[in-house]
């Protein structure tokens, strides 16, 4: 892909990723967050965390299925970091707006409310991934070590989806679409790996 086209696509990706945050900021300034501003902030940031995380996970299988889209790899890190950004805002909104920075209240919630427990676990899993997203960290960890560590993203995504299901009221199916997409991505990984092994010729040493 030509560099000007790649720059344009990256610019559009930045705009798309920042749009939800910009819209929330505008609504906060204009006092149009709705009847429950805190719930609106939490829902928007939580949903976009999962959406961007799943989009970042989709990059590798799409590249394997359509080799000419190999340039998508240049967007995986960006999508993952934006997922961590929204996850952190989601966490901070809970800490500030729901718990009021009360450590005891937060610890009690983590112990008693399972959706908060698994939500915190998901964010903690994303933390080392964001911290090692630089080229320097990749060199220090080595390719294999970095890849092993970053497989935690699948666990984080599953925890995030469970967090979503446990948070909504019984009968609400809003998490279903993200759940199905994540399930397809998780199933695609071993299938694509198997197909790739079959395509690799076996070299017989004499």
C-alpha positions in Angstrom: 0.0 0.0 0.0 1.3 3.5 -0.9 2.3 5.6 2.0 -0.2 8.5 1.4 -3.1 6.0 1.4 -1.8 4.4 4.6 -1.4 7.8 6.3 -5.0 8.7 5.2 -6.4 5.4 6.6 -4.5 5.9 9.9 -5.9 9.4 10.2 -9.4 8.2 9.6 -8.8 5.4 12.2 -7.7 8.0 14.7 -10.8 10.1 14.1 -13.1 7.0 14.3 -11.5 5.8 17.5 -11.6 9.3 19.1 -15.2 10.0 18.0 -16.9 8.3 21.0 -14.7 10.2 23.5 -15.2 13.5 21.7 -19.0 12.9 21.7 -19.0 12.1 25.4 -16.9 15.3 26.1 -19.3 17.4 24.0 -22.4 15.9 25.8 -20.7 16.5 29.2 -20.0 20.2 28.3 -23.5 20.8 26.9 -25.2 18.8 29.7 -26.8 16.4 27.3 -25.6 13.0 28.7 -29.1 12.0 29.4 -31.0 11.2 32.6 -28.2 9.0 33.9 -24.9 10.6 32.8 -22.7 8.1 34.7 -24.4 5.1 33.2 -24.1 6.7 29.7 -20.3 7.2 30.2 -19.8 3.7 31.6 -21.9 2.0 28.8 -20.2 4.0 26.0 -16.6 3.5 27.2 -17.2 -0.2 28.1 -18.8 -1.0 24.7 -16.0 0.8 22.8 -13.4 -1.0 24.8 -14.8 -4.4 23.7 -15.5 -3.3 20.1 -11.9 -2.0 19.6 -10.4 -5.0 21.3 -12.4 -7.4 19.1 -11.4 -5.4 16.0 -7.8 -5.7 17.0 -8.2 -9.5 17.3 -9.8 -9.6 13.9 -6.7 -8.3 12.2 -4.7 -11.5 12.2 -7.4 -13.9 10.9 -8.4 -11.4 8.2 -4.8 -11.1 7.0 -4.5 -14.9 6.9 -7.7 -15.3 4.9 -6.9 -12.4 2.5 -3.1 -12.1 2.2 -3.4 -8.8 0.1 -4.7 -7.2 3.3 -1.4 -7.7 5.1 -1.1 -4.0 5.7 -3.8 -4.3 8.3 -1.1 -5.3 10.8 -0.1 -1.7 11.0 -3.5 -0.9 12.7 -3.6 -3.7 15.2 -1.5 -2.0 17.9 -3.4 1.3 17.4 -6.7 -0.4 17.9 -5.4 -2.3 20.9 -4.1 0.9 22.6 -7.4 2.7 22.0 -9.2 -0.3 23.6 -7.0 0.1 26.6 -7.6 3.8 26.6 -11.4 3.3 26.7 -11.0 0.5 29.3 -9.0 2.9 31.5 -11.6 5.6 31.1 -14.3 3.0 31.9 -12.4 2.0 35.1 -11.7 5.6 36.2 -15.4 6.5 35.7 -16.3 3.8 38.1 -13.7 4.8 40.6 -14.6 8.5 40.5 -18.4 8.5 39.7 -19.6 5.3 41.4 -17.1 4.6 44.2 -16.2 8.3 44.8 -12.5 7.3 45.2 -13.5 5.3 48.3 -11.0 2.4 48.5 -13.2 0.4 51.0 -16.2 0.8 48.8 -14.2 -0.4 45.7 -12.8 -3.4 47.6 -16.3 -4.3 48.8 -17.7 -4.1 45.3 -14.9 -6.3 43.9 -15.6 -8.9 46.6 -19.4 -8.8 46.3 -20.3 -7.9 42.7 -19.0 -10.5 40.2 -19.3 -8.2 37.2 -17.0 -5.7 38.8 -14.6 -8.5 39.9 -14.2 -9.8 36.3 -14.2 -6.3 34.9 -11.2 -5.4 37.0 -9.6 -8.7 36.0 -10.0 -7.8 32.3 -8.4 -4.4 32.8 -5.5 -5.9 34.8 -4.9 -8.3 31.9 -4.8 -5.4 29.4 -2.4 -3.4 31.5 0.8 -5.4 30.8 -0.2 -5.6 27.1 -0.4 -1.9 26.8 2.8 -1.5 28.8 4.7 -3.8 26.4 3.2 -2.4 23.1 6.4 -0.5 22.2 9.1 -1.7 19.8 11.6 -1.5 22.7 9.5 -3.9 24.8 9.2 -6.3 21.9 12.9 -6.4 21.5 13.5 -6.9 25.2 10.9 -9.7 25.5 11.9 -11.3 22.2 9.4 -12.3 19.6 8.3 -15.5 21.2 8.0 -14.0 24.7 6.1 -11.0 23.4 3.7 -13.3 21.5 3.1 -15.5 24.5 2.4 -12.5 26.8 0.0 -10.9 24.2 -2.1 -14.0 24.0 -3.6 -12.7 27.2 -5.6 -10.4 25.0 -8.0 -13.3 24.3 -8.5 -13.9 28.0 -9.1 -10.2 28.5 -11.7 -10.1 25.7 -13.5 -13.1 27.1 -13.5 -11.5 30.6 -14.8 -8.3 29.1 -17.7 -10.0 27.4 -18.6 -11.8 30.6 -18.4 -8.5 32.4 -20.9 -7.1 29.9 -23.3 -10.0 30.3 -23.2 -9.9 34.0 -23.8 -6.2 34.1 -26.9 -6.0 32.0 -30.3 -7.0 33.3 -31.6 -10.6 32.7 -33.2 -10.8 29.2 -31.2 -8.0 27.8 -29.4 -9.2 24.7 -27.3 -6.2 23.8 -23.9 -8.1 24.4 -24.9 -10.8 21.9 -23.4 -9.4 18.7 -20.0 -8.8 20.3 -20.1 -12.2 21.9 -20.8 -13.9 18.6 -18.0 -12.1 16.8 -15.6 -12.9 19.6 -16.7 -16.6 19.5 -16.0 -16.7 15.7 -12.6 -15.1 16.2 -11.7 -17.6 18.9 -12.8 -20.5 16.8 -11.0 -19.2 13.7 -7.6 -19.2 15.4 -7.1 -23.0 15.7 -8.9 -23.6 12.4 -6.6 -21.2 10.5 -3.5 -22.6 12.3 -4.5 -26.1 11.2 -5.0 -25.0 7.6 -1.7 -23.3 7.6 0.1 -26.4 8.9 -1.5 -28.4 6.1 -0.2 -25.9 3.5 3.3 -26.0 4.7 5.3 -28.7 2.9 7.1 -31.3 5.0 10.8 -31.4 4.3 12.3 -34.8 4.5 16.0 -34.8 5.5 18.2 -37.4 3.9 
